[in-house]
Amino acid sequence: MGKRQEPVRKSVKDVLADLLAGHREAAFGGPESALKYLHRAFEGQASMPNAVKAVAYDLYAEAQAQCGQWEGCAASVGVSLGYLPDLEAAFPHEYRRMLEGMTCFERGIQAYTELGNFHAALNLCERAMALKLGEHYEAKRDSLEWAQ
Protein backbone atom coordinates (compact mmCIF):
# COMPACT_ATOMS: atom_id res chain seq x y z
CA MET A 1 0.00 0.00 0.00
CA GLY A 2 1.16 3.48 -0.81
CA LYS A 3 1.72 6.09 1.77
CA ARG A 4 -1.14 8.53 2.09
CA GLN A 5 -0.17 12.05 1.12
CA GLU A 6 -0.82 14.74 3.65
CA PRO A 7 -2.80 17.73 2.41
CA VAL A 8 -0.78 20.81 1.64
CA ARG A 9 -1.13 23.31 4.46
CA LYS A 10 -0.54 26.89 3.48
CA SER A 11 0.90 29.44 5.83
CA VAL A 12 -1.23 32.40 6.92
CA LYS A 13 0.97 34.59 4.73
CA ASP A 14 0.31 32.38 1.69
CA VAL A 15 -3.45 32.29 2.31
CA LEU A 16 -3.46 36.08 2.57
CA ALA A 17 -1.41 36.44 -0.62
CA ASP A 18 -3.87 34.17 -2.47
CA LEU A 19 -6.85 36.14 -1.17
CA LEU A 20 -5.32 39.48 -2.17
CA ALA A 21 -4.38 38.21 -5.64
CA GLY A 22 -7.88 36.83 -6.23
CA HIS A 23 -9.50 40.01 -4.95
CA ARG A 24 -7.27 42.22 -7.08
CA GLU A 25 -8.26 40.24 -10.17
CA ALA A 26 -11.98 40.23 -9.27
CA ALA A 27 -11.97 43.96 -8.47
CA PHE A 28 -11.20 44.74 -12.11
CA GLY A 29 -14.84 43.78 -12.74
CA GLY A 30 -16.07 46.34 -10.23
CA PRO A 31 -17.20 46.20 -6.60
CA GLU A 32 -19.99 43.69 -7.32
CA SER A 33 -17.43 41.29 -8.77
CA ALA A 34 -15.19 41.82 -5.73
CA LEU A 35 -18.14 41.08 -3.40
CA LYS A 36 -18.90 37.89 -5.31
CA TYR A 37 -15.27 36.75 -5.09
CA LEU A 38 -15.04 37.46 -1.36
CA HIS A 39 -18.37 35.74 -0.69
CA ARG A 40 -17.08 32.63 -2.46
CA ALA A 41 -13.79 32.86 -0.57
CA PHE A 42 -15.65 32.83 2.75
CA GLU A 43 -17.83 29.91 1.67
CA GLY A 44 -14.94 27.93 0.23
CA GLN A 45 -12.56 28.30 3.14
CA ALA A 46 -14.19 27.21 6.36
CA SER A 47 -10.75 27.21 7.94
CA MET A 48 -9.66 30.66 6.78
CA PRO A 49 -7.19 31.97 9.38
CA ASN A 50 -8.60 34.75 11.56
CA ALA A 51 -5.78 37.10 10.57
CA VAL A 52 -6.81 36.69 6.93
CA LYS A 53 -10.45 37.27 7.89
CA ALA A 54 -9.46 40.70 9.22
CA VAL A 55 -8.23 41.69 5.77
CA ALA A 56 -11.00 39.86 3.91
CA TYR A 57 -13.76 41.60 5.86
CA ASP A 58 -11.97 44.92 5.35
CA LEU A 59 -12.06 44.32 1.59
CA TYR A 60 -15.69 43.21 1.88
CA ALA A 61 -16.59 46.44 3.70
CA GLU A 62 -14.85 48.49 1.02
CA ALA A 63 -16.80 46.79 -1.78
CA GLN A 64 -20.07 47.07 0.15
CA ALA A 65 -19.47 50.79 0.64
CA GLN A 66 -18.83 51.23 -3.06
CA CYS A 67 -22.18 49.51 -3.70
CA GLY A 68 -23.98 51.62 -1.09
CA GLN A 69 -24.71 48.60 1.12
CA TRP A 70 -24.26 50.58 4.34
CA GLU A 71 -25.72 48.11 6.84
CA GLY A 72 -23.61 45.27 5.45
CA CYS A 73 -20.59 47.54 5.36
CA ALA A 74 -21.01 48.47 9.02
CA ALA A 75 -21.35 44.79 9.95
CA SER A 76 -18.24 43.84 7.95
CA VAL A 77 -16.26 46.64 9.59
CA GLY A 78 -17.22 45.28 13.01
CA VAL A 79 -16.09 41.78 12.07
CA SER A 80 -12.83 43.05 10.57
CA LEU A 81 -12.02 45.08 13.67
CA GLY A 82 -12.74 42.06 15.85
CA TYR A 83 -10.00 40.13 14.08
CA LEU A 84 -7.32 42.86 14.40
CA PRO A 85 -5.64 41.15 17.40
CA ASP A 86 -5.28 38.01 15.27
CA LEU A 87 -3.80 40.06 12.44
CA GLU A 88 -1.28 41.61 14.83
CA ALA A 89 -0.35 38.20 16.25
CA ALA A 90 0.15 36.65 12.80
CA PHE A 91 2.00 39.63 11.29
CA PRO A 92 3.75 41.41 14.18
CA HIS A 93 6.33 43.13 11.97
CA GLU A 94 3.93 44.09 9.17
CA TYR A 95 0.89 44.88 11.33
CA ARG A 96 1.31 48.65 11.40
CA ARG A 97 1.72 48.88 7.62
CA MET A 98 -1.23 46.54 7.09
CA LEU A 99 -3.42 48.47 9.53
CA GLU A 100 -2.62 51.76 7.81
CA GLY A 101 -3.59 50.19 4.47
CA MET A 102 -6.98 49.00 5.68
CA THR A 103 -10.07 51.07 4.94
CA CYS A 104 -12.35 49.69 7.67
CA PHE A 105 -12.16 52.79 9.84
CA GLU A 106 -12.90 55.16 6.94
CA ARG A 107 -15.66 52.96 5.57
CA GLY A 108 -17.14 52.29 8.99
CA ILE A 109 -17.34 56.00 9.75
CA GLN A 110 -18.92 56.57 6.35
CA ALA A 111 -21.42 53.71 6.82
CA TYR A 112 -22.45 54.77 10.31
CA THR A 113 -22.83 58.37 9.15
CA GLU A 114 -25.00 57.25 6.23
CA LEU A 115 -27.10 55.21 8.66
CA GLY A 116 -27.40 58.16 11.05
CA ASN A 117 -25.52 56.37 13.83
CA PHE A 118 -23.20 59.23 14.73
CA HIS A 119 -22.31 57.71 18.10
CA ALA A 120 -20.83 54.60 16.41
CA ALA A 121 -19.03 56.80 13.87
CA LEU A 122 -17.53 58.84 16.71
CA ASN A 123 -16.42 55.66 18.46
CA LEU A 124 -14.59 54.56 15.30
CA CYS A 125 -12.90 57.96 15.08
CA GLU A 126 -11.76 57.62 18.69
CA ARG A 127 -10.46 54.11 18.07
CA ALA A 128 -8.56 55.20 14.96
CA MET A 129 -7.08 58.12 16.89
CA ALA A 130 -6.02 55.78 19.72
CA LEU A 131 -4.20 53.68 17.11
CA LYS A 132 -2.58 56.87 15.75
CA LEU A 133 -3.89 56.27 12.23
CA GLY A 134 -3.85 59.92 11.25
CA GLU A 135 -4.85 63.40 12.28
CA HIS A 136 -7.71 63.42 9.81
CA TYR A 137 -9.67 61.23 12.24
CA GLU A 138 -9.56 64.10 14.73
CA ALA A 139 -11.11 66.39 12.11
CA LYS A 140 -13.74 63.75 11.35
CA ARG A 141 -14.51 63.44 15.04
CA ASP A 142 -14.87 67.19 15.42
CA SER A 143 -17.21 67.37 12.44
CA LEU A 144 -19.28 64.43 13.72
CA GLU A 145 -19.57 65.99 17.16
CA TRP A 146 -20.92 69.09 15.48
CA ALA A 147 -23.41 67.05 13.40
CA GLN A 148 -24.67 65.16 16.41
N, C-alpha and C positions, 0 to 999 in steps of 0.2 A: 504494500500500500504506500502511496505517495504521502509525503508530508503536507499537511494542510497549510496553505499560505495564510498568513495573518493579513488582515485588512490594512491598507496604508492609512496611517494616522498623520494627519497634517498638523503642523504647529499652528498656534493662534495667529502668528504672523502670516503664515501661508494662507490660512482661511480668510484673513482680512484682505490680503492682496488679491485673492480670487474674487471676493465680494466687490472690492473697489474697481477691479478691471471689468467685471460684468456690469456693474452700475454705470461706469463711464460709457461703455458701449451702448447700453440701453438708453441712457440719457440723450443720446443723439436723436432719438425718436421723440423727444419731448418728455415733460413730467409724467404724463400718463403712462408712457412706456417704462419710465424709471419705476413708477409705482408698481406696475405689473411685474417687473423683474424682482423687485424687493419682496413683493408678496410671495412670489414663487420661491425665493431664497428662504424665507421664513418657513414655508410649508415643507420644503425639501430638506431642510437641515434641522431636524429636531434637536440635535446636539450642538447647535451653533454656540461657540464659546460666548460667555456673557460680555467679555471685552469687545467682541465683534458686534454683539447686539447693540452696544452703546453707539457705535458708528452707524450701524444699519438703521437704527431708529432715528438717528440724526438725519440721515439721507432721506428716510421716509418722511420725516417732518418737513424737510425742505421741499420735496416733491408735492406733498399735500398742500403746503402753503402756496406753491405756484399754481395749484389747481383750485385754490380758494376753499379747500376743505378744512376750515378752521377748527372744528371740534376734533377731528381726527389728528390734525397737526398738534393741537394742545396735548392730546393723549400721548402721541408719539414722543413729544418733547419730554413729558413726565417719565416715560419708560427709559428714554435715552439717558436722562439725568440720573435715574436710579442705578444705571450700570456704570456710571463714571468711576466708582471705586474699583470695579473690576478692570476697567481700562487702565487705570493708574497702576494696578498690581501687575498686569500683563506687560505693560509698556512703560516701566518707570523712567527710562531715559528719554523716551519720545513723548511722554504724556503731555507736557506743557505745549509742545508744538501741535500735537493732535487736538488738544482742547481749544487752542486758539484758531484752529482750522474748522472747528465745528460751528454749525449755524443754529444749534438748538436754542441758545439763549435769544438770539435775534428773532428767530421764527416763533418762539414761544411768546415773547413780548408782543409780537405782531398779532399772533392768534388770539391771545387773551384780550388785547385791545379791541380787535374786531368783534370779539364776543361780548365786550363790555365788562369784562372781569378785570378791572384796573388793579384790584388788590393783588391778584395773582401775577399780573404783569410787573407790578412794583416789587413783589417778592423775587421774581427772576432778575430784575435789575440789581437788587441788593445782593443776590447770590453771585451774579457776574462780577459785581464790584468787589466782593469778598475774595474772589478768585483772581482779582487784578487783571481782568480781561480787556480793560480799556476805559479811558475816561468818558467815552461817549455814552457809557451806561449811566454815568452820573447825570448827564444831560437828559437822557431818556427818563430817568427817575424823576428829575425835577419837572419835566413836562407832564409826566403822568400824575404827579402829585397835584399839579395845577388843574389837570382835567378831571380829577376825582372830585 
